Amino acid sequence: MNEMNGMKASRPPMGWNSWDSFGTTVTEDEVLANARIMKDSLLEAGWDTVVVDIAWYDPTARAGGYNAGAPLILDDYGRQLPDPARFPSATGGQGFALLAQKIHEMGLQFGIHMMRGIPKLAVERNLPIMGTPWHARDVADMQHVCAWNPDNYGLNQSHPGAQAWYDAQVDQFAAWGVDFLKVDDMQAPFYSDEITAYHRAIEKAEKAHGHSIVLSLSPGTGVSTVHVEYLRGVAQMWRISDDFWDNWAEIQSQFVRLARWAPLQRAGHWADADMLPLGHLNVNAEGEENRQSRLSLDEQRTLLTLWAMGRSPLMVGGDLPSSDASLLSLLQNPALREVTAGSTGNCEIYREPVYGQWGVVSTIRGEAIVWKAEAAEWADGTRSAHPRGVYVAMFWLGEKPEDFSIALQSATGLERREQRWKLTDLWEDGPVTRIEGEGADRVLRATLPAHGVAWCVLDPIDE
């Protein structure tokens, strides 16, 4: 179990989430199969969190959507319990305790998804709120309901029973051994009273049970940076986009969002660009294509590099046992953890269209984007493999390969324009980056594939 020692989420969390592969239908066996792959093949590279996404309490769950009026499995106080048909270890009211134990024994963290509010079924039955004289109907807010999921009513946070409801719910999660809570329908609209109430419930449960719980907020549609100070005070992760899937147009839109949020990243508090739609997706397809990720290998490298340089949490969504073998090779890249955990000053430093002819706008071939970051000591004191390094990622958004260069001093700074550097590429079999020229006139150059990236680290060579 995750004991309470040190900062929560000192580095961006890295793990697996069941949503992209199993939607609402994931089973205990499928969770454990993915956990075993993570333990055996990915844990050393930093991937250590397993999350069961939405509707684990719905016995009628189906991959293609949500069920209004579903016979959710609730305890006597209206709190959700896992469906024992899909999660046999939950039989007899044991909840996720045994599954969490199995995950912990693998050296991993265990997380679950939860919706804002109180189940409509609990309100219909007017179940008591644990430890209080109040009942579900006393605290339900029937106006502020989720626009896309029919399970819950909101909570009237002006009533003391609303906080008591969250306290009792989260206390049960903590008793099961849950380390990570992804709480949905919190930010679009932005329900600050609900977020604060959930934060308080987590603090109370942590003190009662002696282990920490990371709070991740969803979705991220239209979330403004004006909320950053508030979010740092209540959560460890918050989404900055709507659900993200495997198409190039959505990757392009995330460049803009991460450029906005990357300078605001702080240890323990991370803007989240959403799950990585890599590997085998929509395994239990119902109206969706059962497929390996549509992204090309170059697009997958671009996605992972952008998330790392932007210090976003990394949560892969594909079913690991049935994904193409190339996925594990990508995820095992030690640079992913190294840069997300141990870098600073992460930012976009260049973004320009590239023209077919000088000044002729109608012949734009694509857009070139460059990010940089400085190596830094991790929050846990771990030293970087490149303690004085400069990480540089050169992205090409065009449809055909492009030879691209940028002044070396643009990445390293004017004060180091004469410094000699050792260059190491960070993607095996990826584009080769090279330094060309002399002194202050040197450039970083690479031939970039369509939708591709050249990712490298520059280590200073002492004279």
C-alpha positions in Angstrom: 0.0 0.0 0.0 1.1 3.6 -0.7 2.2 5.0 2.6 2.1 8.6 3.5 5.7 9.7 3.1 6.8 12.6 1.0 5.1 14.6 -1.7 2.2 13.0 -3.6 2.8 12.7 -7.4 6.3 14.3 -7.1 6.7 13.3 -10.7 3.9 13.0 -13.3 2.2 9.6 -12.8 2.8 6.9 -15.4 0.5 4.0 -15.7 -2.4 2.2 -17.5 -6.1 3.0 -17.6 -8.8 0.6 -18.8 -11.0 3.2 -20.7 -9.4 3.2 -24.2 -9.3 -0.6 -24.4 -12.4 -1.8 -22.5 -14.7 1.2 -22.0 -17.2 0.4 -19.2 -16.7 -3.4 -19.4 -13.3 -4.2 -18.0 -13.0 -7.3 -15.8 -10.8 -8.3 -13.0 -8.9 -10.8 -15.2 -8.2 -8.1 -17.8 -7.0 -5.6 -15.1 -4.6 -8.2 -13.7 -3.4 -9.2 -17.2 -2.4 -5.6 -17.9 -0.9 -5.3 -14.4 1.3 -8.3 -15.0 2.7 -6.9 -18.2 3.4 -3.6 -16.5 5.2 -5.4 -13.6 7.3 -7.6 -15.9 8.1 -5.2 -18.7 7.4 -1.5 -17.7 7.8 -1.0 -14.0 11.6 -0.4 -14.3 10.8 2.4 -16.8 8.5 4.1 -14.4 5.1 2.8 -15.3 3.6 1.9 -11.9 -0.2 2.8 -11.7 -3.2 0.6 -12.8 -6.5 2.4 -13.0 -10.0 0.8 -13.4 -12.1 3.3 -15.3 -15.9 4.1 -15.2 -18.9 1.9 -14.4 -17.2 -0.9 -12.4 -20.4 -0.8 -10.3 -22.8 -1.3 -13.2 -23.8 -5.0 -13.8 -25.4 -4.0 -17.1 -22.3 -2.1 -18.5 -21.8 -2.2 -22.2 -18.9 -1.0 -24.3 -21.1 1.3 -26.4 -22.4 3.7 -23.9 -24.1 4.2 -20.5 -27.4 2.8 -19.2 -30.0 5.2 -17.8 -31.7 3.6 -14.8 -29.0 0.9 -14.4 -29.3 -1.3 -11.3 -26.0 0.0 -9.8 -24.5 -2.1 -7.0 -24.7 -0.1 -3.9 -24.1 -0.7 -0.2 -26.6 0.2 2.6 -25.3 3.8 2.5 -25.6 4.3 -1.3 -21.8 3.8 -1.9 -20.8 2.0 -5.1 -19.5 -1.5 -5.0 -17.8 -3.5 -7.8 -19.9 -5.8 -9.9 -18.9 -9.3 -8.6 -19.7 -10.9 -12.0 -16.8 -8.9 -13.5 -14.7 -8.6 -10.3 -15.1 -12.0 -8.4 -12.8 -10.9 -5.6 -15.5 -8.3 -4.7 -18.0 -11.0 -3.7 -19.4 -10.6 -0.2 -19.0 -6.9 -0.1 -15.2 -7.0 -0.1 -15.1 -4.2 -2.7 -11.7 -3.7 -4.4 -9.7 -4.7 -1.3 -8.4 -8.0 -2.7 -7.8 -6.7 -6.2 -5.9 -3.7 -4.7 -3.8 -6.2 -2.6 -2.9 -8.2 -5.7 -1.8 -5.0 -7.5 0.2 -3.8 -4.5 2.0 -7.2 -4.3 3.2 -6.5 -7.9 4.8 -3.3 -6.7 2.2 -1.2 -8.4 -0.4 1.5 -7.4 -4.1 0.9 -7.7 -6.6 3.4 -8.9 -10.3 3.7 -9.8 -12.7 6.1 -11.6 -15.6 7.9 -9.9 -18.3 10.3 -11.0 -19.1 13.5 -9.3 -22.2 13.4 -7.1 -24.5 10.7 -5.5 -26.2 7.8 -7.3 -29.7 8.5 -8.5 -30.6 5.0 -7.2 -29.5 6.0 -3.7 -31.7 9.0 -3.9 -34.6 7.0 -5.2 -34.2 4.6 -2.2 -33.5 7.5 0.1 -30.6 5.6 1.7 -29.0 7.0 4.8 -25.7 8.9 4.7 -23.2 7.0 6.9 -22.7 8.5 10.4 -25.3 11.2 10.0 -29.0 11.8 10.6 -29.4 12.7 6.9 -30.5 10.7 3.8 -29.7 10.9 0.1 -32.7 13.1 -0.7 -31.5 15.7 1.8 -28.3 16.4 -0.1 -29.1 15.7 -3.8 -28.9 18.5 -6.3 -31.1 17.5 -9.1 -30.3 20.5 -11.3 -26.6 20.1 -11.7 -26.4 16.7 -13.3 -23.8 15.3 -15.7 -24.6 16.0 -19.3 -23.3 12.7 -20.6 -23.6 10.1 -17.8 -27.0 9.3 -16.3 -25.9 7.6 -13.0 -25.7 10.5 -10.5 -27.3 13.6 -9.2 -25.1 16.5 -8.1 -24.6 17.3 -4.4 -25.9 20.4 -2.7 -22.7 21.6 -1.1 -24.5 24.1 1.1 -25.9 21.1 3.1 -23.5 19.5 5.6 -24.6 16.0 4.5 -23.0 16.6 1.1 -19.5 16.6 2.6 -20.4 13.7 4.8 -21.4 11.7 1.7 -18.1 12.3 0.0 -16.3 11.6 3.3 -18.0 8.2 3.7 -17.4 7.3 0.0 -13.7 8.1 0.0 -13.2 6.5 3.4 -14.4 3.2 1.8 -12.0 3.6 -1.1 -9.1 4.3 1.3 -10.1 1.2 3.3 -9.9 -0.9 0.1 -6.3 0.4 -0.5 -7.1 2.8 -3.4 -4.0 5.0 -4.2 -5.4 7.0 -7.1 -8.8 8.5 -7.8 -9.8 9.8 -11.2 -12.9 11.9 -10.5 -15.0 12.8 -13.5 -17.5 15.6 -14.4 -15.6 18.0 -12.2 -14.2 20.6 -14.6 -16.7 21.1 -17.5 -18.5 23.0 -16.0 -15.9 23.9 -13.3 -17.5 22.8 -10.0 -15.0 24.3 -7.5 -17.3 23.5 -4.5 -17.5 19.9 -5.5 -13.7 19.7 -6.1 -13.0 21.2 -2.7 -15.3 18.8 -1.0 -13.6 15.8 -2.6 -10.2 17.2 -1.7 -11.4 17.5 2.0 -12.7 13.9 1.9 -9.4 12.6 0.6 -7.5 14.5 3.4 -9.7 13.0 6.0 -9.4 9.5 4.6 -5.6 9.7 4.3 -5.4 10.6 8.0 -7.7 7.8 9.0 -6.0 5.1 6.9 -2.4 6.2 6.8 -1.8 6.2 3.1 -1.9 8.9 0.4 -4.4 9.1 -2.5 -3.7 11.0 -5.7 -6.6 13.0 -7.0 -7.0 13.4 -10.8 -9.8 15.6 -12.2 -11.6 15.2 -15.5 -12.6 16.2 -18.1 -10.6 19.1 -19.3 -12.8 20.8 -21.8 -12.1 24.6 -21.8 -10.1 24.6 -18.5 -8.4 27.9 -18.1 -5.0 28.6 -16.7 -6.6 31.1 -14.4 -7.5 28.2 -12.2 -4.0 26.9 -11.7 -3.4 28.2 -8.2 -6.7 26.8 -7.0 -6.0 23.4 -8.7 -2.6 23.1 -7.1 -4.2 23.5 -3.8 -6.7 20.6 -4.3 -5.4 18.1 -6.8 -2.4 16.3 -8.2 -3.6 16.1 -11.8 -6.2 17.9 -13.9 -7.2 17.3 -17.5 -6.7 20.1 -20.0 -8.7 18.6 -22.9 -11.7 16.6 -23.7 -11.2 12.8 -24.4 -8.2 12.4 -26.7 -8.1 9.7 -29.3 -5.8 8.3 -32.0 -5.9 10.8 -34.8 -3.4 13.3 -36.0 -5.7 16.3 -35.8 -6.1 15.8 -32.1 -2.4 15.6 -31.5 -2.0 18.9 -33.3 -4.5 20.5 -31.0 -2.6 19.3 -27.9 0.6 21.1 -29.0 -1.3 24.4 -28.3 -2.6 23.3 -24.9 0.7 21.9 -23.7 2.5 25.0 -24.8 0.1 27.0 -22.6 0.3 24.7 -19.6 3.9 23.5 -19.6 5.4 26.6 -17.9 2.9 26.1 -15.1 3.9 22.5 -14.2 5.0 22.0 -10.6 6.1 19.0 -8.7 3.0 17.4 -7.2 0.6 19.2 -9.5 0.3 18.3 -13.1 -1.7 19.5 -16.1 -2.8 16.3 -17.9 -3.1 16.1 -21.7 -5.1 12.8 -21.3 -4.5 9.2 -21.9 -2.2 7.8 -24.6 -4.4 6.0 -27.2 -1.7 3.5 -28.1 -1.8 -0.2 -28.6 -5.0 -2.3 -28.9 -8.0 0.0 -28.5 -11.8 -0.8 -28.2 -11.2 -4.5 -27.5 -14.9 -4.9 -26.6 -16.0 -2.8 -29.5 -19.7 -1.9 -29.7 -20.3 0.6 -32.5 -16.5 1.4 -32.5 -13.7 -0.1 -34.4 -11.7 -2.8 -32.6 -8.2 -1.8 -33.7 -4.6 -1.2 -33.0 -3.9 2.5 -32.7 -4.3 4.4 -35.9 -1.2 6.5 -35.2 1.9 5.7 -37.3 5.1 4.9 -35.5 6.4 8.4 -36.1 3.1 9.9 -34.7 3.4 7.7 -31.6 6.9 8.9 -31.0 5.7 12.5 -31.5 2.9 12.0 -29.0 5.1 10.5 -26.3 7.8 13.1 -26.8 5.3 16.0 -26.6 3.7 14.6 -23.4 7.2 14.1 -21.9 8.5 17.5 -22.8 5.2 19.1 -21.5 5.6 17.0 -18.3 2.1 15.6 -18.7 1.2 12.4 -16.8 1.5 9.3 -19.0 -1.4 6.9 -18.9 -1.5 4.4 -21.7 -4.9 3.2 -22.8 -4.4 0.2 -25.0 -4.7 -3.4 -23.8 -1.1 -4.3 -23.2 -1.3 -8.2 -23.7 -2.8 -7.9 -27.1 -1.0 -4.7 -28.4 1.6 -4.8 -31.1 5.0 -5.7 -29.7 6.4 -2.3 -30.8 4.4 -0.6 -28.1 6.3 -2.0 -25.2 9.6 -1.0 -26.9 8.3 2.6 -27.1 7.1 2.7 -23.5 10.4 1.2 -22.2 12.3 4.2 -23.3 13.9 5.5 -20.1 13.9 9.1 -21.5 10.1 9.2 -20.9 10.5 9.0 -17.1 13.7 10.9 -17.1 12.3 14.0 -18.8 8.9 14.0 -17.1 10.5 13.5 -13.6 13.7 15.4 -14.0 13.5 18.5 -16.2 12.7 22.2 -15.7 12.0 25.2 -17.9 10.0 23.0 -20.3 8.6 25.2 -23.1 8.0 25.7 -26.7 10.7 27.9 -28.1 9.9 27.9 -31.9 6.8 27.5 -34.0 6.8 28.6 -37.6 5.1 27.6 -40.9 7.5 26.3 -43.6 6.8 27.7 -47.1 7.3 26.0 -50.5 8.3 29.4 -51.9 9.5 32.4 -49.9 6.6 34.4 -48.6 3.9 32.5 -50.6 1.3 31.6 -48.0 -0.6 29.3 -50.3 2.3 26.9 -50.5 2.8 26.2 -46.8 4.4 22.7 -46.5 3.8 22.3 -42.8 4.7 23.7 -39.4 8.0 23.2 -37.5 7.9 23.3 -33.7 10.8 23.1 -31.2 10.7 22.4 -27.5 13.5 22.6 -24.9 14.0 21.7 -21.3 16.9 21.7 -18.8 17.8 18.5 -16.8 17.0 18.8 -13.1 17.2 16.7 -10.0 14.0 14.7 -9.4 11.8 15.6 -6.4 12.9 12.4 -4.7 16.6 13.3 -5.0 17.3 10.9 -7.9 20.0 12.3 -10.2 19.4 12.6 -13.9 21.3 10.5 -16.3 22.2 13.9 -18.0 22.7 16.1 -14.9 23.6 19.3 -16.9 21.8 18.3 -20.1 19.5 20.2 -22.4 16.7 18.2 -23.9 15.5 19.4 -27.4 12.6 18.1 -29.4 12.2 19.2 -33.1 8.7 18.4 -34.4 7.5 18.4 -38.0 3.7 18.6 -38.6 3.9 18.4 -42.4 2.8 15.6 -44.7 6.1 14.8 -46.3 9.7 14.5 -44.9 11.5 17.8 -44.2 15.1 18.7 -43.6 15.0 21.1 -40.7 17.5 23.1 -38.6 17.5 25.5 -35.7 20.3 27.6 -34.3 22.0 25.6 -31.5 22.2 28.7 -29.3 18.4 29.0 -29.5 18.1 25.8 -27.5 21.2 26.2 -25.2 21.2 30.0 -24.6 23.5 32.8 -25.7 25.7 32.4 -22.7 26.6 28.9 -23.9 27.0 29.7 -27.6 30.6 28.6 -27.7 30.1 25.5 -25.4 31.0 22.1 -26.9 28.3 19.5 -26.6 27.8 15.7 -26.7 24.6 14.9 -28.6 22.6 11.7 -27.8 19.4 10.8 -29.7 16.6 9.6 -27.3 14.5 7.5 -29.7 16.1 4.2 -30.9 15.8 4.0 -34.7 14.3 7.5 -34.7 15.6 10.5 -36.8 19.3 11.3 -36.3 20.0 14.7 -35.0 23.4 16.3 -35.7 25.3 19.5 -34.9 26.6 21.3 -38.0 28.8 24.4 -38.3 31.3 26.1 -36.0 31.1 28.2 -32.8 28.1 30.5 -32.5 27.0 29.6 -36.1 26.2 26.0 -35.2 22.8 24.5 -35.9 20.9 21.4 -34.8 19.7 19.6 -37.9 17.6 16.5 -38.6 15.6 15.0 -41.5 12.2 14.7 -40.0 9.5 12.3 -41.3 5.9 13.3 -41.8 4.3 14.0 -38.4 7.6 13.1 -36.8 10.1 14.2 -34.2 13.8 14.3 -33.5 14.4 14.1 -29.8 17.9 14.5 -28.3 19.8 15.6 -25.2 22.9 17.8 -25.3 25.5 17.2 -22.5 28.2 19.9 -22.0 31.8 18.7 -22.7 34.1 20.2 -20.2 37.3 21.6 -21.6 
